[in-house]
Amino acid sequence: MTAIFATQIEIDATGVAWIGGSKVKVTEVVLDKLAHGWSPEEIHFQHPNLSLSQIHGALTYYYENEAEMDAEIRRGAEEADGLAASVSDPIFRKRLVDLKGGR
C-alpha cells in the first residue's frame, strides 16, 4: 500500500518556506522550538490556528534543511538588528546603556 501525504510546506518566490494553508513561516515555528524549547504541543497551544500535523511538518522541513534554515534565521536576525540600529537614537541608547551599567 502507498500512502500519499498533502504537502505541508510551500516555498514562495523568494525561497521562504511557509506552512501550507497558513500565514506562518516555518522559521516562526522553528524559533519557538529553538528559543523557548517548546514541544510541538506547546507550539500548538501558542499557535492554535496550526494543526499538530502542520507543526510537525514545519519541524521536519527544518531538520531536513537545517543549514539553509539556520542561515535564513541568522540573516533575519542580522537584518532586524540593522533596522533597529538605524531607527534608534544613539544618544538615547547610550543613556540606556549607562543607566543599565549604573545599577
C-alpha positions in Angstrom: 0.0 0.0 0.0 1.3 3.5 -0.8 0.4 6.5 1.4 0.1 9.9 -0.1 0.6 13.0 2.1 -0.5 16.5 1.3 2.4 18.9 1.1 2.5 20.9 4.3 5.2 23.4 3.2 5.0 26.0 0.4 8.0 27.9 -0.9 7.4 31.4 -2.1 9.1 33.2 -5.0 11.8 34.5 -2.7 12.6 31.0 -1.3 10.9 31.4 2.0 9.2 28.3 3.4 5.6 28.8 4.7 3.3 26.4 6.4 0.8 25.4 3.8 -2.7 27.0 4.2 -1.4 29.5 6.8 0.3 32.8 7.1 3.1 31.4 9.3 6.7 31.0 8.2 8.5 27.7 9.0 11.1 29.8 10.7 8.5 31.1 13.2 7.8 27.6 14.4 11.4 26.7 14.4 12.3 29.8 16.5 9.6 28.8 19.0 11.3 25.4 19.3 14.9 26.7 19.4 14.4 29.9 21.5 11.9 28.5 24.0 12.4 24.8 23.9 8.7 24.3 23.2 7.4 20.9 22.3 5.1 20.6 19.2 2.2 20.5 21.7 3.2 23.8 23.3 3.7 25.4 19.9 0.2 24.2 19.1 -1.1 25.8 22.3 0.7 29.1 21.3 -0.5 28.9 17.7 -3.9 27.2 17.9 -4.5 28.1 14.2 -1.9 25.5 13.3 -2.6 21.8 13.5 -0.1 19.4 15.1 0.4 17.9 11.6 1.4 21.3 10.3 3.8 21.9 13.2 5.5 18.5 12.8 5.7 19.2 9.0 7.5 22.5 9.6 9.9 20.9 12.1 10.6 18.1 9.6 11.3 20.6 6.9 13.7 22.4 9.2 15.6 19.3 10.2 15.8 18.2 6.5 17.1 21.7 5.5 18.8 22.7 8.8 21.9 24.5 7.3 19.8 26.6 4.9 17.2 27.4 7.5 19.8 28.4 10.1 21.4 30.7 7.6 17.9 32.2 6.9 17.3 32.7 10.6 20.8 34.4 11.0 20.1 36.7 8.0 16.7 37.7 9.5 18.3 38.4 12.9 21.1 40.5 11.4 18.6 42.4 9.3 16.4 43.1 12.3 19.4 44.3 14.3 20.5 46.6 11.5 17.0 48.1 11.2 16.7 48.6 14.9 20.1 50.3 15.0 19.2 52.5 12.0 16.0 53.8 13.6 17.1 54.2 17.2 18.6 57.3 18.7 22.3 56.7 19.5 22.2 59.3 22.4 19.2 57.6 23.9 20.8 54.2 23.5 23.9 55.4 25.3 21.8 56.7 28.2 20.1 53.4 28.5 23.4 51.5 28.5 24.8 53.9 31.1 21.7 53.5 33.2 21.9 49.7 32.9 25.6 49.7 33.9 25.0 52.1 36.8 22.7 49.7 38.7 
